[in-house]
C-alpha cells in the first residue's frame, strides 16, 4: 500500500472510530435490542406454526411403491380405491 492510500485509510478509520465513540453505547443498545426483538418475533412465529400444525388434520401420505435401489419403479397401477 502506498503512502497516499495508507493516509486515506488512517483518516477513514479515524472518522469511523470517532463516529462510533460519539454514538457511544446507544448504538450498541439499539443494535442488541433490534436483534432481540427479531429473535422474539421468530420464536413466536415458530410457536404459532407448531400450534397450527398440531391443530390441522394431517394429510394422508400416499404410499410410494418400494423398489430396489437402481431399479425402475413398478409400472403396475395401484388397486382402485374402495367405495
Backbone as a chain_set.jsonl record, in Angstrom:
{"seq": "XXXXXXXXXXXXXXXXXXXXXXXXXXXXXXXXXXXXXXXXXXXXXXXXXXXXXXXXXXXXXXXXXXXXXXXXXXXXXXXXXXX", "coords": {"N": [[0.863, -1.175, 0.0], [0.62, 2.148, -0.9], [1.877, 5.341, 0.303], [-0.076, 7.383, 0.057], [-2.544, 5.991, -0.044], [-2.403, 4.712, 2.437], [-2.497, 6.882, 4.209], [-5.077, 7.834, 3.6], [-6.61, 5.633, 4.4], [-6.043, 5.628, 7.14], [-7.201, 8.104, 7.878], [-9.894, 7.559, 7.23], [-10.493, 5.366, 8.902], [-10.114, 6.607, 11.34], [-12.188, 8.494, 11.266], [-14.424, 6.814, 11.314], [-14.043, 5.54, 13.79], [-14.222, 7.765, 15.473], [-16.883, 8.545, 15.045], [-18.264, 6.295, 16.008], [-17.504, 6.456, 18.674], [-18.838, 8.806, 19.362], [-21.447, 7.988, 19.131], [-21.522, 6.149, 21.143], [-22.608, 3.889, 23.678], [-25.23, 3.82, 23.036], [-25.726, 3.141, 20.358], [-24.931, 0.436, 20.323], [-26.768, -0.606, 22.192], [-29.167, -0.181, 20.809], [-28.73, -1.792, 18.575], [-28.507, -4.363, 19.768], [-31.023, -4.531, 20.997], [-32.707, -4.513, 18.767], [-31.905, -6.908, 17.555], [-32.676, -8.745, 19.563], [-35.462, -8.347, 19.549], [-36.167, -9.204, 16.955], [-35.491, -11.869, 17.325], [-37.393, -12.653, 19.261], [-39.725, -12.333, 17.732], [-39.289, -14.25, 15.732], [-39.296, -16.58, 17.27], [-41.922, -16.538, 18.242], [-43.324, -16.812, 15.828], [-42.458, -19.368, 15.095], [-43.532, -20.909, 17.206], [-46.233, -20.433, 16.751], [-46.563, -21.624, 14.247], [-46.027, -24.284, 14.933], [-48.176, -24.782, 16.684], [-50.307, -24.47, 14.929], [-49.786, -26.556, 13.174], [-50.307, -28.709, 14.814], [-53.034, -28.539, 15.237], [-54.243, -28.708, 12.753], [-55.675, -31.098, 10.515], [-53.791, -33.929, 9.558], [-52.54, -34.515, 6.362], [-53.128, -37.403, 4.462], [-50.51, -39.483, 3.725], [-49.37, -40.59, 0.625], [-48.749, -43.946, -0.179], [-45.713, -44.866, -1.328], [-44.581, -46.994, -3.852], [-42.331, -49.592, -3.069], [-39.105, -50.055, -4.246], [-36.171, -51.711, -5.371], [-32.938, -50.283, -4.914], [-31.71, -48.551, -7.707], [-33.4, -49.767, -9.49], [-36.068, -49.538, -11.892], [-39.239, -47.863, -11.269], [-42.196, -49.701, -10.305], [-44.421, -50.429, -12.888], [-47.025, -51.227, -12.562], [-50.369, -50.321, -12.02], [-51.834, -48.89, -9.022], [-54.224, -50.627, -6.879], [-57.789, -50.053, -7.312], [-59.514, -47.536, -5.393], [-61.489, -48.313, -2.547], [-65.036, -48.068, -2.42]], "CA": [[0.0, 0.0, 0.0], [1.463, 3.338, -0.97], [1.669, 6.31, 1.378], [-1.346, 8.102, -0.128], [-3.629, 5.096, 0.372], [-2.272, 4.473, 3.875], [-3.02, 8.066, 4.898], [-6.523, 7.86, 3.402], [-7.172, 4.585, 5.25], [-5.938, 6.114, 8.522], [-8.232, 9.138, 8.076], [-11.212, 6.927, 7.193], [-10.696, 4.579, 10.126], [-10.254, 7.577, 12.425], [-13.537, 9.064, 11.203], [-15.365, 5.778, 11.769], [-13.851, 5.384, 15.234], [-14.754, 8.96, 16.117], [-18.351, 8.499, 14.986], [-18.716, 5.262, 16.942], [-17.341, 6.992, 20.032], [-19.906, 9.786, 19.573], [-22.682, 7.243, 19.335], [-21.401, 5.507, 22.443], [-23.298, 2.61, 23.877], [-26.593, 3.905, 22.496], [-25.739, 2.376, 19.11], [-24.905, -0.983, 20.656], [-28.05, -0.964, 22.828], [-30.159, -0.244, 19.735], [-28.417, -2.971, 17.773], [-28.858, -5.555, 20.544], [-32.48, -4.536, 21.169], [-33.28, -4.909, 17.488], [-31.616, -8.334, 17.407], [-33.522, -9.487, 20.499], [-36.846, -8.251, 19.083], [-36.311, -10.133, 15.832], [-35.453, -13.216, 17.9], [-38.712, -12.906, 19.865], [-40.685, -12.488, 16.638], [-39.043, -15.545, 15.09], [-39.738, -17.617, 18.202], [-43.39, -16.515, 18.244], [-43.765, -17.378, 14.552], [-42.201, -20.803, 15.154], [-44.509, -21.48, 18.118], [-47.528, -20.357, 16.071], [-46.566, -22.647, 13.198], [-46.142, -25.581, 15.597], [-49.541, -24.913, 17.181], [-51.162, -24.648, 13.76], [-49.548, -27.904, 12.651], [-50.933, -29.663, 15.732], [-54.494, -28.456, 15.17], [-54.731, -29.034, 11.42], [-55.609, -32.532, 10.241], [-52.656, -34.302, 8.731], [-52.874, -35.077, 5.06], [-52.685, -38.776, 4.368], [-49.386, -39.644, 2.812], [-49.534, -41.673, -0.331], [-47.726, -44.967, -0.055], [-44.886, -44.995, -2.516], [-44.169, -48.384, -4.019], [-40.935, -49.845, -2.722], [-38.308, -50.679, -5.294], [-34.762, -51.886, -5.037], [-32.132, -49.172, -5.434], [-31.229, -48.728, -9.064], [-34.42, -50.414, -10.308], [-37.141, -48.603, -12.277], [-40.452, -48.05, -10.476], [-43.145, -50.71, -10.778], [-45.417, -49.776, -13.74], [-48.373, -51.724, -12.254], [-51.154, -49.285, -11.335], [-52.325, -49.314, -7.7], [-55.609, -51.098, -6.928], [-58.765, -48.953, -7.182], [-59.956, -47.223, -4.049], [-62.762, -48.908, -2.16], [-66.076, -47.023, -2.27]], "C": [[0.903, 1.229, 0.0], [1.065, 4.324, 0.129], [0.351, 7.052, 1.29], [-2.526, 7.264, 0.361], [-3.591, 4.824, 1.873], [-2.829, 5.655, 4.662], [-4.54, 8.135, 4.778], [-7.194, 6.837, 4.316], [-7.128, 4.998, 6.715], [-7.005, 7.16, 8.812], [-9.621, 8.517, 8.136], [-11.473, 6.138, 8.471], [-10.834, 5.497, 11.335], [-11.642, 8.186, 12.453], [-14.573, 8.062, 11.702], [-15.263, 5.61, 13.278], [-14.44, 6.563, 16.001], [-16.278, 8.926, 16.161], [-18.906, 7.452, 15.944], [-18.572, 5.728, 18.384], [-18.432, 8.006, 20.348], [-21.231, 9.07, 19.85], [-22.689, 6.543, 20.686], [-22.157, 4.199, 22.493], [-24.722, 2.632, 23.338], [-26.716, 3.066, 21.224], [-25.785, 0.875, 19.405], [-26.21, -1.434, 21.314], [-29.139, -1.1, 21.775], [-29.962, -1.496, 18.897], [-28.846, -4.247, 18.493], [-30.374, -5.641, 20.732], [-33.177, -4.998, 19.9], [-33.09, -6.407, 17.262], [-32.522, -9.165, 18.306], [-34.982, -9.47, 20.057], [-37.084, -9.188, 17.909], [-36.283, -11.581, 16.308], [-36.782, -13.589, 18.525], [-39.772, -13.129, 18.787], [-40.527, -13.835, 15.949], [-39.517, -16.679, 15.973], [-41.264, -17.682, 18.247], [-43.943, -17.123, 16.958], [-43.576, -18.888, 14.535], [-43.234, -21.492, 16.038], [-45.905, -21.5, 17.474], [-47.628, -21.438, 14.986], [-46.696, -24.047, 13.8], [-47.567, -25.809, 16.085], [-50.507, -25.163, 16.025], [-51.016, -26.056, 13.196], [-50.215, -28.957, 13.525], [-52.448, -29.677, 15.594], [-55.055, -28.815, 13.807], [-54.667, -30.539, 11.203], [-54.449, -32.822, 9.3], [-53.146, -34.913, 7.44], [-52.33, -36.5, 5.008], [-51.573, -38.86, 3.328], [-49.657, -40.811, 1.887], [-48.391, -42.658, -0.148], [-46.985, -45.085, -1.37], [-44.497, -46.459, -2.659], [-42.676, -48.529, -3.741], [-40.24, -50.53, -3.892], [-36.886, -50.81, -4.786], [-33.986, -50.69, -5.587], [-31.607, -49.509, -6.826], [-32.224, -49.383, -9.988], [-35.48, -49.384, -10.702], [-38.378, -48.861, -11.434], [-41.379, -49.077, -11.133], [-44.228, -50.022, -11.606], [-46.846, -50.238, -13.451], [-49.143, -50.64, -11.52], [-51.643, -49.786, -9.976], [-53.776, -49.794, -7.833], [-56.574, -49.935, -6.768], [-59.182, -48.77, -5.719], [-61.3, -47.855, -3.771], [-63.793, -47.807, -1.964], [-66.533, -46.851, -0.85]], "O": [[1.832, 1.331, 0.801], [0.043, 4.154, 0.794], [-0.28, 7.327, 2.311], [-3.394, 7.754, 1.083], [-4.639, 4.718, 2.51], [-3.539, 5.473, 5.651], [-5.221, 8.461, 5.75], [-8.218, 7.128, 4.934], [-8.078, 4.744, 7.457], [-7.645, 7.121, 9.862], [-10.436, 8.889, 8.981], [-12.553, 6.233, 9.054], [-11.593, 5.195, 12.256], [-12.218, 8.38, 13.524], [-15.494, 8.428, 12.432], [-16.28, 5.545, 13.968], [-15.074, 6.387, 17.041], [-16.887, 9.239, 17.184], [-19.908, 7.696, 16.618], [-19.422, 5.43, 19.223], [-18.907, 8.065, 21.483], [-22.023, 9.496, 20.691], [-23.744, 6.367, 21.297], [-22.32, 3.504, 21.49], [-25.352, 1.583, 23.197], [-27.706, 2.359, 21.04], [-26.575, 0.14, 18.814], [-26.704, -2.524, 21.025], [-29.947, -2.027, 21.834], [-30.927, -2.178, 18.552], [-29.478, -5.116, 17.892], [-30.944, -6.727, 20.632], [-34.125, -5.781, 19.953], [-34.014, -7.093, 16.826], [-33.076, -10.174, 17.869], [-35.671, -10.483, 20.18], [-38.094, -9.891, 17.872], [-36.98, -12.429, 15.75], [-37.258, -14.71, 18.35], [-40.617, -14.015, 18.918], [-41.517, -14.487, 15.62], [-40.086, -17.649, 15.474], [-41.834, -18.772, 18.287], [-44.923, -17.867, 16.995], [-44.427, -19.615, 14.024], [-43.759, -22.543, 15.671], [-46.659, -22.46, 17.633], [-48.666, -22.082, 14.839], [-47.39, -24.9, 13.248], [-48.112, -26.901, 15.922], [-51.42, -25.98, 16.141], [-51.999, -26.675, 12.789], [-50.645, -29.995, 13.021], [-53.081, -30.71, 15.811], [-56.223, -29.19, 13.703], [-53.723, -31.192, 11.648], [-54.168, -32.061, 8.374], [-54.063, -35.734, 7.436], [-51.214, -36.768, 5.453], [-51.7, -38.366, 2.208], [-50.112, -41.874, 2.308], [-47.233, -42.275, 0.015], [-47.583, -45.376, -2.406], [-44.122, -47.095, -1.674], [-41.872, -47.686, -4.136], [-40.764, -51.492, -4.453], [-36.465, -50.095, -3.877], [-34.352, -50.145, -6.629], [-31.125, -50.613, -7.077], [-31.934, -49.548, -11.173], [-35.762, -48.462, -9.937], [-38.554, -49.971, -10.931], [-41.346, -49.285, -12.346], [-44.898, -49.122, -11.1], [-47.79, -49.702, -14.031], [-48.662, -50.093, -10.528], [-51.843, -50.988, -9.8], [-54.474, -49.421, -8.776], [-56.225, -48.927, -6.154], [-59.199, -49.715, -4.931], [-62.155, -47.927, -4.653], [-63.487, -46.747, -1.416], [-67.396, -46.017, -0.576]]}, "num_chains": 1, "name": "protein.A"}
